[in-house]
Amino acid sequence: MTTTNKKLIYVIEDEPDIASMVCNELENFGFATASFRTGALASQAIRRRQPDLCIVDLGLPDMDGLGLVRELCDSHRIGVVILTGRGSLPDRVLGLEIGADDYITKPFDPRELVARINSLIRRLEQIDSTAQAPSRAARFGDWRFDPATLTLTNDDGRAETLSSAESDLLLVLLRAPKQVLSRDRLMGDLMGRESMPFDRSIDVRMSRIRKKLEEDPKNPRLIKTVYGVGYLLSVSVEWL
């Protein structure tokens, strides 16, 4: 049974033993859980009640789990962790590119899974706290970023919505404009190194942000790459 003060996690996994193990482990650490064997059942449940976070297997019987991940990231403000036996680099990159917050491959250590879930939940709570605080919108270049809605608005009226992971990364840059930030610094400021799926995730998320911000993402004007070091936001930031 769920209670109002417990974080609710949906486990979308077609292997009953794995789903049961994950749910039991999470419940031992104070989370409320529900499991679903198909993407369709999970989507129906999300429409009825939105969880705080979803754990998604990619090998679902009724759909490719990546399609479900994309739907969750595009249509809901839900934390998403991929838990799958598909460990190839292309799958990892694509999963993060479409908005997943973390990517864990099977076999996995349940304690590590719980640690990553706790880290992500804390990060999402910080985003909510920031969104509720006044004077937190940022203006930089031709853009205005509103953390409350994860929305970028350009002076020409164009709007882009970021995923929670993209928002986190952009906020780190906005808080340190005109400074070169190493990948290690970015990873540490985001989730702690032990919780990042792999170093490439920073580059993948930065690429997604550039596609939304830059007129020419291959020759970025706002977010510069400092080769061999990291990234730099090249413009001043005004907090509104």
C-alpha positions as CSV (number, residue, x, y, z in Angstrom):
1,M,0.0,0.0,0.0
2,T,1.2,3.5,-0.8
3,T,1.1,6.4,1.6
4,T,1.0,10.1,0.9
5,N,4.5,10.8,2.3
6,K,6.2,8.0,0.3
7,K,7.8,8.5,-3.1
8,L,6.0,6.3,-5.6
9,I,8.0,4.3,-8.1
10,Y,6.6,2.3,-11.0
11,V,8.7,-0.7,-12.1
12,I,8.0,-1.5,-15.8
13,E,9.5,-4.9,-16.2
14,D,8.1,-8.1,-17.8
15,E,10.3,-10.6,-15.8
16,P,8.3,-11.2,-12.6
17,D,11.3,-12.3,-10.5
18,I,13.2,-9.1,-11.4
19,A,10.2,-6.9,-10.9
20,S,9.5,-8.5,-7.5
21,M,13.1,-8.1,-6.4
22,V,13.3,-4.5,-7.4
23,C,10.0,-3.6,-5.7
24,N,10.9,-5.4,-2.5
25,E,14.3,-3.7,-2.3
26,L,12.8,-0.3,-2.9
27,E,10.0,-0.9,-0.3
28,N,12.7,-1.9,2.2
29,F,14.1,1.6,1.8
30,G,10.8,3.4,2.3
31,F,9.5,3.7,-1.3
32,A,6.0,2.8,-2.5
33,T,6.0,0.7,-5.6
34,A,3.8,-0.8,-8.3
35,S,5.0,-3.1,-11.2
36,F,3.7,-3.5,-14.7
37,R,4.6,-6.1,-17.3
38,T,3.8,-4.0,-20.4
39,G,4.2,-0.5,-21.5
40,A,0.4,-0.2,-22.2
41,L,-0.5,-1.1,-18.6
42,A,2.1,1.4,-17.3
43,S,0.8,4.2,-19.5
44,Q,-2.7,3.6,-18.2
45,A,-1.6,3.7,-14.6
46,I,0.4,6.9,-15.2
47,R,-2.7,8.6,-16.6
48,R,-4.6,7.6,-13.4
49,R,-1.8,8.5,-11.0
50,Q,1.6,9.9,-11.9
51,P,4.6,8.4,-10.0
52,D,7.7,10.3,-8.9
53,L,9.9,8.0,-10.9
54,C,9.7,5.1,-13.4
55,I,12.2,2.2,-13.8
56,V,11.9,1.0,-17.4
57,D,13.1,-2.2,-19.0
58,L,13.8,-1.8,-22.7
59,G,12.7,-5.4,-23.7
60,L,9.0,-5.0,-23.1
61,P,6.6,-7.5,-24.8
62,D,4.3,-5.0,-26.4
63,M,6.7,-2.2,-27.3
64,D,10.3,-1.1,-27.4
65,G,11.0,0.4,-24.0
66,L,12.8,3.3,-25.6
67,G,9.4,4.5,-27.1
68,L,8.0,4.5,-23.6
69,V,11.0,6.4,-22.2
70,R,10.5,9.0,-24.9
71,E,6.8,9.3,-24.1
72,L,7.6,9.7,-20.4
73,C,10.2,12.3,-21.0
74,D,8.2,14.3,-23.5
75,S,4.9,14.3,-21.8
76,H,5.5,14.0,-18.1
77,R,7.8,15.5,-15.5
78,I,8.9,12.1,-14.2
79,G,12.3,10.8,-13.3
80,V,13.2,7.9,-15.6
81,V,15.8,5.2,-15.0
82,I,16.4,2.5,-17.7
83,L,17.1,-0.9,-16.3
84,T,17.9,-3.4,-19.1
85,G,20.1,-6.2,-20.4
86,R,20.9,-4.0,-23.5
87,G,24.3,-2.6,-22.6
88,S,25.6,-1.5,-26.0
89,L,26.9,2.0,-26.3
90,P,24.3,3.0,-29.0
91,D,21.5,2.0,-26.7
92,R,23.0,3.8,-23.8
93,V,23.5,7.0,-25.8
94,L,20.1,6.9,-27.3
95,G,18.4,6.2,-23.9
96,L,20.1,9.3,-22.4
97,E,19.6,11.3,-25.5
98,I,15.8,10.9,-25.4
99,G,15.7,12.0,-21.8
100,A,16.4,9.2,-19.4
101,D,18.1,10.3,-16.2
102,D,20.2,7.1,-15.7
103,Y,21.0,3.9,-17.4
104,I,21.7,0.7,-15.5
105,T,22.5,-2.7,-17.2
106,K,21.6,-6.2,-16.0
107,P,22.9,-8.0,-14.0
108,F,22.9,-5.3,-11.4
109,D,23.5,-4.9,-7.7
110,P,20.2,-4.0,-6.0
111,R,22.0,-1.8,-3.5
112,E,23.5,0.2,-6.3
113,L,20.1,0.6,-7.9
114,V,18.7,1.9,-4.6
115,A,21.6,4.3,-4.2
116,R,21.1,5.7,-7.7
117,I,17.3,6.0,-7.1
118,N,17.9,7.9,-3.9
119,S,20.4,10.2,-5.6
120,L,18.0,10.9,-8.5
121,I,15.0,11.5,-6.1
122,R,17.1,14.0,-4.1
123,R,18.0,15.8,-7.3
124,L,14.4,16.0,-8.5
125,E,13.4,17.4,-5.1
126,Q,16.1,20.1,-5.5
127,I,14.6,20.9,-8.9
128,D,11.1,21.2,-7.4
129,S,12.5,23.4,-4.5
130,T,14.3,25.6,-7.0
131,A,11.2,25.9,-9.1
132,Q,9.1,27.0,-6.2
133,A,11.6,29.7,-5.1
134,P,11.1,33.2,-6.3
135,S,13.5,35.1,-8.7
136,R,15.0,32.0,-10.2
137,A,14.4,32.6,-13.9
138,A,17.7,33.3,-15.8
139,R,18.2,35.5,-18.9
140,F,21.3,34.8,-21.1
141,G,22.0,35.8,-24.7
142,D,18.6,35.7,-26.5
143,W,17.1,33.2,-24.1
144,R,15.1,33.2,-20.9
145,F,15.1,29.9,-18.8
146,D,12.4,29.2,-16.3
147,P,13.2,26.3,-14.0
148,A,9.6,26.1,-12.8
149,T,8.4,24.9,-16.2
150,L,11.8,23.7,-17.6
151,T,11.1,26.1,-20.5
152,L,13.5,28.0,-22.7
153,T,12.0,31.1,-24.4
154,N,13.8,33.0,-27.1
155,D,13.3,36.7,-27.9
156,D,11.6,35.7,-31.1
157,G,8.9,33.8,-29.2
158,R,10.2,30.4,-29.9
159,A,10.0,28.0,-26.9
160,E,11.8,24.8,-26.1
161,T,11.1,22.4,-23.2
162,L,14.0,20.7,-21.5
163,S,14.0,17.3,-19.7
164,S,14.9,17.3,-16.0
165,A,18.4,16.1,-16.8
166,E,19.0,18.8,-19.4
167,S,17.7,21.4,-17.0
168,D,20.1,20.3,-14.3
169,L,23.1,20.6,-16.6
170,L,22.0,24.0,-18.0
171,L,21.6,25.3,-14.4
172,V,25.1,24.3,-13.5
173,L,26.4,26.3,-16.5
174,L,24.1,29.3,-15.7
175,R,25.5,29.5,-12.2
176,A,29.0,29.7,-13.4
177,P,29.0,31.8,-16.6
178,K,32.2,32.5,-18.5
179,Q,34.0,29.8,-16.5
180,V,35.5,26.6,-17.9
181,L,33.8,23.7,-16.2
182,S,35.5,20.3,-16.5
183,R,33.4,17.1,-17.1
184,D,34.4,16.0,-13.6
185,R,33.1,19.3,-12.1
186,L,29.9,18.9,-14.1
187,M,29.4,15.3,-13.0
188,G,30.1,16.2,-9.4
189,D,27.7,19.1,-9.4
190,L,24.9,17.0,-11.0
191,M,24.7,13.7,-9.2
192,G,28.0,12.6,-7.8
193,R,30.4,10.6,-9.9
194,E,29.2,7.2,-8.6
195,S,25.7,7.9,-10.0
196,M,26.5,9.0,-13.5
197,P,26.0,6.2,-16.0
198,F,29.3,7.0,-17.9
199,D,31.3,10.0,-18.9
200,R,29.7,10.3,-22.3
201,S,26.4,11.2,-20.7
202,I,27.6,14.7,-20.1
203,D,28.4,15.1,-23.8
204,V,25.1,13.6,-24.9
205,R,23.1,15.9,-22.7
206,M,25.1,18.9,-23.8
207,S,24.5,18.0,-27.4
208,R,20.7,17.9,-26.7
209,I,20.8,21.4,-25.0
210,R,22.8,22.8,-27.9
211,K,20.2,21.5,-30.4
212,K,17.6,23.6,-28.6
213,L,19.7,26.7,-27.9
214,E,22.0,27.2,-30.8
215,E,21.3,28.3,-34.4
216,D,24.2,26.0,-35.5
217,P,24.8,23.3,-32.9
218,K,28.0,22.2,-34.7
219,N,29.4,25.7,-34.3
220,P,27.9,26.8,-31.0
221,R,27.9,30.4,-29.9
222,L,26.6,30.2,-26.4
223,I,28.1,26.9,-25.0
224,K,31.7,26.5,-26.1
225,T,33.7,23.3,-26.0
226,V,37.1,23.7,-24.4
227,Y,38.8,20.7,-25.9
228,G,40.4,18.4,-23.5
229,V,38.9,20.2,-20.5
230,G,35.1,20.8,-20.6
231,Y,32.5,23.4,-21.4
232,L,32.0,27.2,-21.0
233,L,28.9,29.3,-21.1
234,S,30.2,32.3,-23.1
235,V,27.6,35.0,-22.1
236,S,26.6,36.8,-19.0
237,V,23.6,35.6,-16.9
238,E,20.9,37.8,-15.3
239,W,18.8,36.2,-12.6
240,L,15.3,37.6,-12.7
